[in-house]
């Protein structure tokens, strides 16, 4: 028995949201404000009965409610609210005792049960709302509901027939749901601090977590150490009681006199009553042993404190699930486990988390959210769910394994390895630049900074302030087209014209074809003449997951390659060729410092073309470093090749 799918309507950004769950771990990745925290909070509000706020209602639904209340026939209409549907899959081996209460179809082929949770206006209460609005002289239903929504919005729980969701039965007893499904949550705010521990509440410190863990195992564990602790506490009680008798004897005598207690009558006594929980809560500290010196918990880094706290909390939550009898399905939410931890610790955590969550006494599914590319890169590719914000009020979830259906097998395996090994930050980027290799990787950040410095106080956001991922793809930029479409982001491909003729590589003026695989893929041809005067608009591609799906207006790729500089008639074939063409004076002025060059005398010969001078470069990466080394403070002593400048300015612009 497992949850295989969630559907959510009208909750914050989750207006019409669907999420498929894996059997064990589902990892939610995506940019900020894509609903990861909202998903956790919605479960808490429906299953733990936390309060809803009116602002939890999606803004589009608020607009519809406002319009619906203007209708005269609203009493006969239907007002939507917040909705959560949980799709539970079962098979013949499962114990259906708890699930049977929600089964509406006994067809042997049917193996789904749907639980529906709603928070919406009682349809019979609409006339009362209108009357109360008149009494309070409030003509704006949204303003009224913000103040009084808890008086009119009600919670409903139903079981639906999966094959016919119009067929349902109301669920009156919350205990029935709890026997079937229980959740536990570990939020990103784990109350850990590295200083000021004396002011920190006990239950927020690691020692407080140790006492919470003890509470869970004290009555159910047969650990002999617990019995030994109890025996020790009993012996301590006797010793403390004897000591208390002398310490408090004077006080007890005064109480006896003031209370008029006579000899032989009942008198108060002060005795010791220790418990394991009291010891852990009030008399225990978690310390660190450093070269034989014992240091308090707050002397260690936030990363270790967070990691230890999280492991404590996971252990406590698992013990909560074990409480007899455990629910049929246990769902654990872990929010942002990477808080305060460095990359290596994040990798170690995600590698070991499945083992930590491997339980035998109950069925556990875990949903984990993260902003860490390191956690994403070490995760099982098929576990990852990408949350995409399609508009201001809509978020959609995609399974990464959908890419397997879009790619040929060898390309999919390449992409899978590449993303998990080096470039998982793409899952958190707003835009991407696909480059060929090390030269562009070294020089591109400098070019971005140069453009930002030149733009000064321009209204558009600087490139360096945008969430842009730069990815080296070699000659495989075309392999990433479907991924860019999947991520629904804006991208720039910076590649080379790579002119060739029958004899091989050659200057552009002698070329017949391009040997560039990406250009041939994106434009479906290789004739060099076609590319020479292609406008920017004609170099914008609309990447798609498959040829049958409609073009995605939000996802765009600009293909940038060498072109003639303004006012010139020379067209380069590579980055080095293009840079030298417009910066030969800069190189001449710093010739002695360009250690990446050989045959430096060529630069003083007037008849040398840029492609010939480019052959003087001993190592391309060294040439890129020399450019940065010889730059002035604002990089104003050299120019960016036109094709790169044009591409970066296009990428900087706001999405249409």
RACORWO-V537747 format. One record per residue. N is the residue number from 0. RES is the residue in one letter. PHI is phi as a letter, one per 20 degrees, with the letter a starting at -180 (none if undefined). Layout:
[[N/RES/PHI] [N/RES/PHI]]
This chain:
[[0/X/none] [1/X/b] [2/X/e] [3/X/d] [4/X/a] [5/X/c] [6/X/c] [7/X/c] [8/X/c] [9/X/m] [10/X/d] [11/X/l] [12/X/f] [13/X/e] [14/X/f] [15/X/b] [16/X/d] [17/X/c] [18/X/c] [19/X/e] [20/X/d] [21/X/e] [22/X/f] [23/X/d] [24/X/c] [25/X/d] [26/X/d] [27/X/e] [28/X/c] [29/X/q] [30/X/f] [31/X/f] [32/X/m] [33/X/d] [34/X/n] [35/X/f] [36/X/f] [37/X/f] [38/X/f] [39/X/f] [40/X/f] [41/X/f] [42/X/f] [43/X/f] [44/X/f] [45/X/e] [46/X/d] [47/X/d] [48/X/m] [49/X/f] [50/X/f] [51/X/e] [52/X/d] [53/X/f] [54/X/f] [55/X/f] [56/X/f] [57/X/g] [58/X/f] [59/X/f] [60/X/f] [61/X/g] [62/X/f] [63/X/f] [64/X/f] [65/X/f] [66/X/f] [67/X/f] [68/X/f] [69/X/e] [70/X/e] [71/X/f] [72/X/e] [73/X/f] [74/X/f] [75/X/e] [76/X/e] [77/X/c] [78/X/d] [79/X/f] [80/X/b] [81/X/f] [82/X/c] [83/X/c] [84/X/d] [85/X/d] [86/X/e] [87/X/d] [88/X/d] [89/X/c] [90/X/c] [91/X/f] [92/X/f] [93/X/f] [94/X/e] [95/X/e] [96/X/g] [97/X/e] [98/X/f] [99/X/g] [100/X/f] [101/X/d] [102/X/e] [103/X/d] [104/X/c] [105/X/e] [106/X/g] [107/X/g] [108/X/e] [109/X/e] [110/X/c] [111/X/c] [112/X/c] [113/X/d] [114/X/d] [115/X/d] [116/X/d] [117/X/c] [118/X/c] [119/X/b] [120/X/f] [121/X/f] [122/X/g] [123/X/f] [124/X/e] [125/X/f] [126/X/f] [127/X/f] [128/X/f] [129/X/f] [130/X/f] [131/X/f] [132/X/f] [133/X/f] [134/X/f] [135/X/e] [136/X/l] [137/X/d] [138/X/e] [139/X/d] [140/X/f] [141/X/f] [142/X/f] [143/X/f] [144/X/f] [145/X/f] [146/X/e] [147/X/c] [148/X/f] [149/X/f] [150/X/f] [151/X/c] [152/X/e] [153/X/c] [154/X/e] [155/X/c] [156/X/c] [157/X/c] [158/X/d] [159/X/d] [160/X/f] [161/X/f] [162/X/e] [163/X/b] [164/X/f] [165/X/f] [166/X/e] [167/X/b] [168/X/c] [169/X/f] [170/X/d] [171/X/e] [172/X/e] [173/X/f] [174/X/f] [175/X/f] [176/X/f] [177/X/f] [178/X/f] [179/X/e] [180/X/b] [181/X/c] [182/X/c] [183/X/c] [184/X/c] [185/X/c] [186/X/e] [187/X/f] [188/X/e] [189/X/e] [190/X/m] [191/X/d] [192/X/c] [193/X/e] [194/X/b] [195/X/m] [196/X/f] [197/X/f] [198/X/e] [199/X/f] [200/X/g] [201/X/g] [202/X/f] [203/X/d] [204/X/e] [205/X/f] [206/X/f] [207/X/f] [208/X/f] [209/X/f] [210/X/f] [211/X/f] [212/X/f] [213/X/f] [214/X/g] [215/X/f] [216/X/d] [217/X/f] [218/X/e] [219/X/d] [220/X/e] [221/X/d] [222/X/f] [223/X/f] [224/X/f] [225/X/f] [226/X/f] [227/X/f] [228/X/f] [229/X/f] [230/X/f] [231/X/f] [232/X/f] [233/X/f] [234/X/f] [235/X/f] [236/X/g] [237/X/f] [238/X/f] [239/X/f] [240/X/f] [241/X/f] [242/X/f] [243/X/f] [244/X/g] [245/X/f] [246/X/f] [247/X/d] [248/X/f] [249/X/f] [250/X/f] [251/X/f] [252/X/f] [253/X/f] [254/X/f] [255/X/f] [256/X/f] [257/X/f] [258/X/e] [259/X/m] [260/X/f] [261/X/e] [262/X/g] [263/X/n] [264/X/e] [265/X/f] [266/X/c] [267/X/f] [268/X/c] [269/X/d] [270/X/c] [271/X/e] [272/X/b] [273/X/e] [274/X/c] [275/X/f] [276/X/f] [277/X/f] [278/X/f] [279/X/f] [280/X/f] [281/X/d] [282/X/c] [283/X/c] [284/X/c] [285/X/e] [286/X/c] [287/X/d] [288/X/e] [289/X/c] [290/X/l] [291/X/n] [292/X/e] [293/X/e] [294/X/d] [295/X/f] [296/X/g] [297/X/f] [298/X/e] [299/X/e] [300/X/f] [301/X/f] [302/X/f] [303/X/f] [304/X/f] [305/X/f] [306/X/f] [307/X/f] [308/X/f] [309/X/f] [310/X/f] [311/X/g] [312/X/f] [313/X/f] [314/X/f] [315/X/f] [316/X/f] [317/X/f] [318/X/f] [319/X/f] [320/X/f] [321/X/f] [322/X/g] [323/X/f] [324/X/e] [325/X/f] [326/X/f] [327/X/f] [328/X/c] [329/X/d] [330/X/d] [331/X/d] [332/X/d] [333/X/c] [334/X/d] [335/X/l] [336/X/f] [337/X/e] [338/X/g] [339/X/m] [340/X/e] [341/X/e] [342/X/g] [343/X/f] [344/X/f] [345/X/f] [346/X/f] [347/X/f] [348/X/f] [349/X/f] [350/X/f] [351/X/d] [352/X/f] [353/X/f] [354/X/f] [355/X/f] [356/X/e] [357/X/e] [358/X/d] [359/X/d] [360/X/e] [361/X/b] [362/X/e] [363/X/c] [364/X/d] [365/X/c] [366/X/d] [367/X/c] [368/X/d] [369/X/b] [370/X/d] [371/X/e] [372/X/f] [373/X/f] [374/X/f] [375/X/f] [376/X/f] [377/X/e] [378/X/e] [379/X/f] [380/X/g] [381/X/f] [382/X/e] [383/X/e] [384/X/d] [385/X/e] [386/X/e] [387/X/d] [388/X/e] [389/X/e] [390/X/b] [391/X/f] [392/X/c] [393/X/c] [394/X/c] [395/X/c] [396/X/d] [397/X/c] [398/X/e] [399/X/f] [400/X/f] [401/X/f] [402/X/f] [403/X/f] [404/X/f] [405/X/e] [406/X/d] [407/X/f] [408/X/g] [409/X/f] [410/X/f] [411/X/f] [412/X/f] [413/X/f] [414/X/f] [415/X/f] [416/X/f] [417/X/f] [418/X/f] [419/X/f] [420/X/e] [421/X/c] [422/X/c] [423/X/f] [424/X/f] [425/X/g] [426/X/f] [427/X/d] [428/X/e] [429/X/e] [430/X/b] [431/X/b] [432/X/d] [433/X/e] [434/X/c] [435/X/e] [436/X/a] [437/X/f] [438/X/g] [439/X/f] [440/X/f] [441/X/f] [442/X/e] [443/X/f] [444/X/g] [445/X/f] [446/X/f] [447/X/f] [448/X/f] [449/X/f] [450/X/f] [451/X/f] [452/X/f] [453/X/f] [454/X/f] [455/X/l] [456/X/e] [457/X/f] [458/X/f] [459/X/f] [460/X/f] [461/X/f] [462/X/g] [463/X/f] [464/X/e] [465/X/e] [466/X/e] [467/X/d] [468/X/d] [469/X/d] [470/X/c] [471/X/e] [472/X/c] [473/X/l] [474/X/e] [475/X/d] [476/X/g] [477/X/f] [478/X/f] [479/X/e] [480/X/g] [481/X/f] [482/X/f] [483/X/f] [484/X/f] [485/X/f] [486/X/f] [487/X/l] [488/X/c] [489/X/e] [490/X/c] [491/X/c] [492/X/d] [493/X/d] [494/X/c] [495/X/d] [496/X/f] [497/X/l] [498/X/f] [499/X/c] [500/X/c] [501/X/f] [502/X/e] [503/X/o] [504/X/g] [505/X/b] [506/X/g] [507/X/g] [508/X/f] [509/X/d] [510/X/f] [511/X/d] [512/X/c] [513/X/d] [514/X/e] [515/X/f] [516/X/f] [517/X/f] [518/X/f] [519/X/f] [520/X/f] [521/X/f] [522/X/d] [523/X/l] [524/X/a] [525/X/c] [526/X/f] [527/X/f] [528/X/g] [529/X/f] [530/X/e] [531/X/f] [532/X/c] [533/X/f] [534/X/f] [535/X/g] [536/X/g] [537/X/e] [538/X/d] [539/X/e] [540/X/d] [541/X/d] [542/X/f] [543/X/c] [544/X/f] [545/X/b] [546/X/f] [547/X/e] [548/X/e] [549/X/f] [550/X/f] [551/X/e] [552/X/f] [553/X/e] [554/X/e] [555/X/c] [556/X/c] [557/X/e] [558/X/e] [559/X/d] [560/X/b] [561/X/f] [562/X/b] [563/X/f] [564/X/f] [565/X/g] [566/X/n] [567/X/d] [568/X/c] [569/X/d] [570/X/d] [571/X/f] [572/X/d] [573/X/b] [574/X/f] [575/X/f] [576/X/g] [577/X/f] [578/X/f] [579/X/f] [580/X/g] [581/X/d] [582/X/c] [583/X/f] [584/X/f] [585/X/f] [586/X/f] [587/X/f] [588/X/f] [589/X/c] [590/X/g] [591/X/f] [592/X/e] [593/X/e] [594/X/f] [595/X/e] [596/X/d] [597/X/d] [598/X/l] [599/X/f] [600/X/f] [601/X/g] [602/X/f] [603/X/e] [604/X/e] [605/X/f] [606/X/e] [607/X/e] [608/X/e] [609/X/g] [610/X/f] [611/X/f] [612/X/f] [613/X/f] [614/X/f] [615/X/f] [616/X/f] [617/X/f] [618/X/b] [619/X/f] [620/X/f] [621/X/f] [622/X/f] [623/X/f] [624/X/f] [625/X/f] [626/X/g] [627/X/f] [628/X/f] [629/X/e] [630/X/f] [631/X/e] [632/X/g] [633/X/d] [634/X/l] [635/X/e] [636/X/e] [637/X/b] [638/X/d] [639/X/e] [640/X/g] [641/X/g] [642/X/f] [643/X/f] [644/X/g] [645/X/g] [646/X/f] [647/X/f] [648/X/f] [649/X/f] [650/X/f] [651/X/f] [652/X/f] [653/X/f] [654/X/f] [655/X/e]]
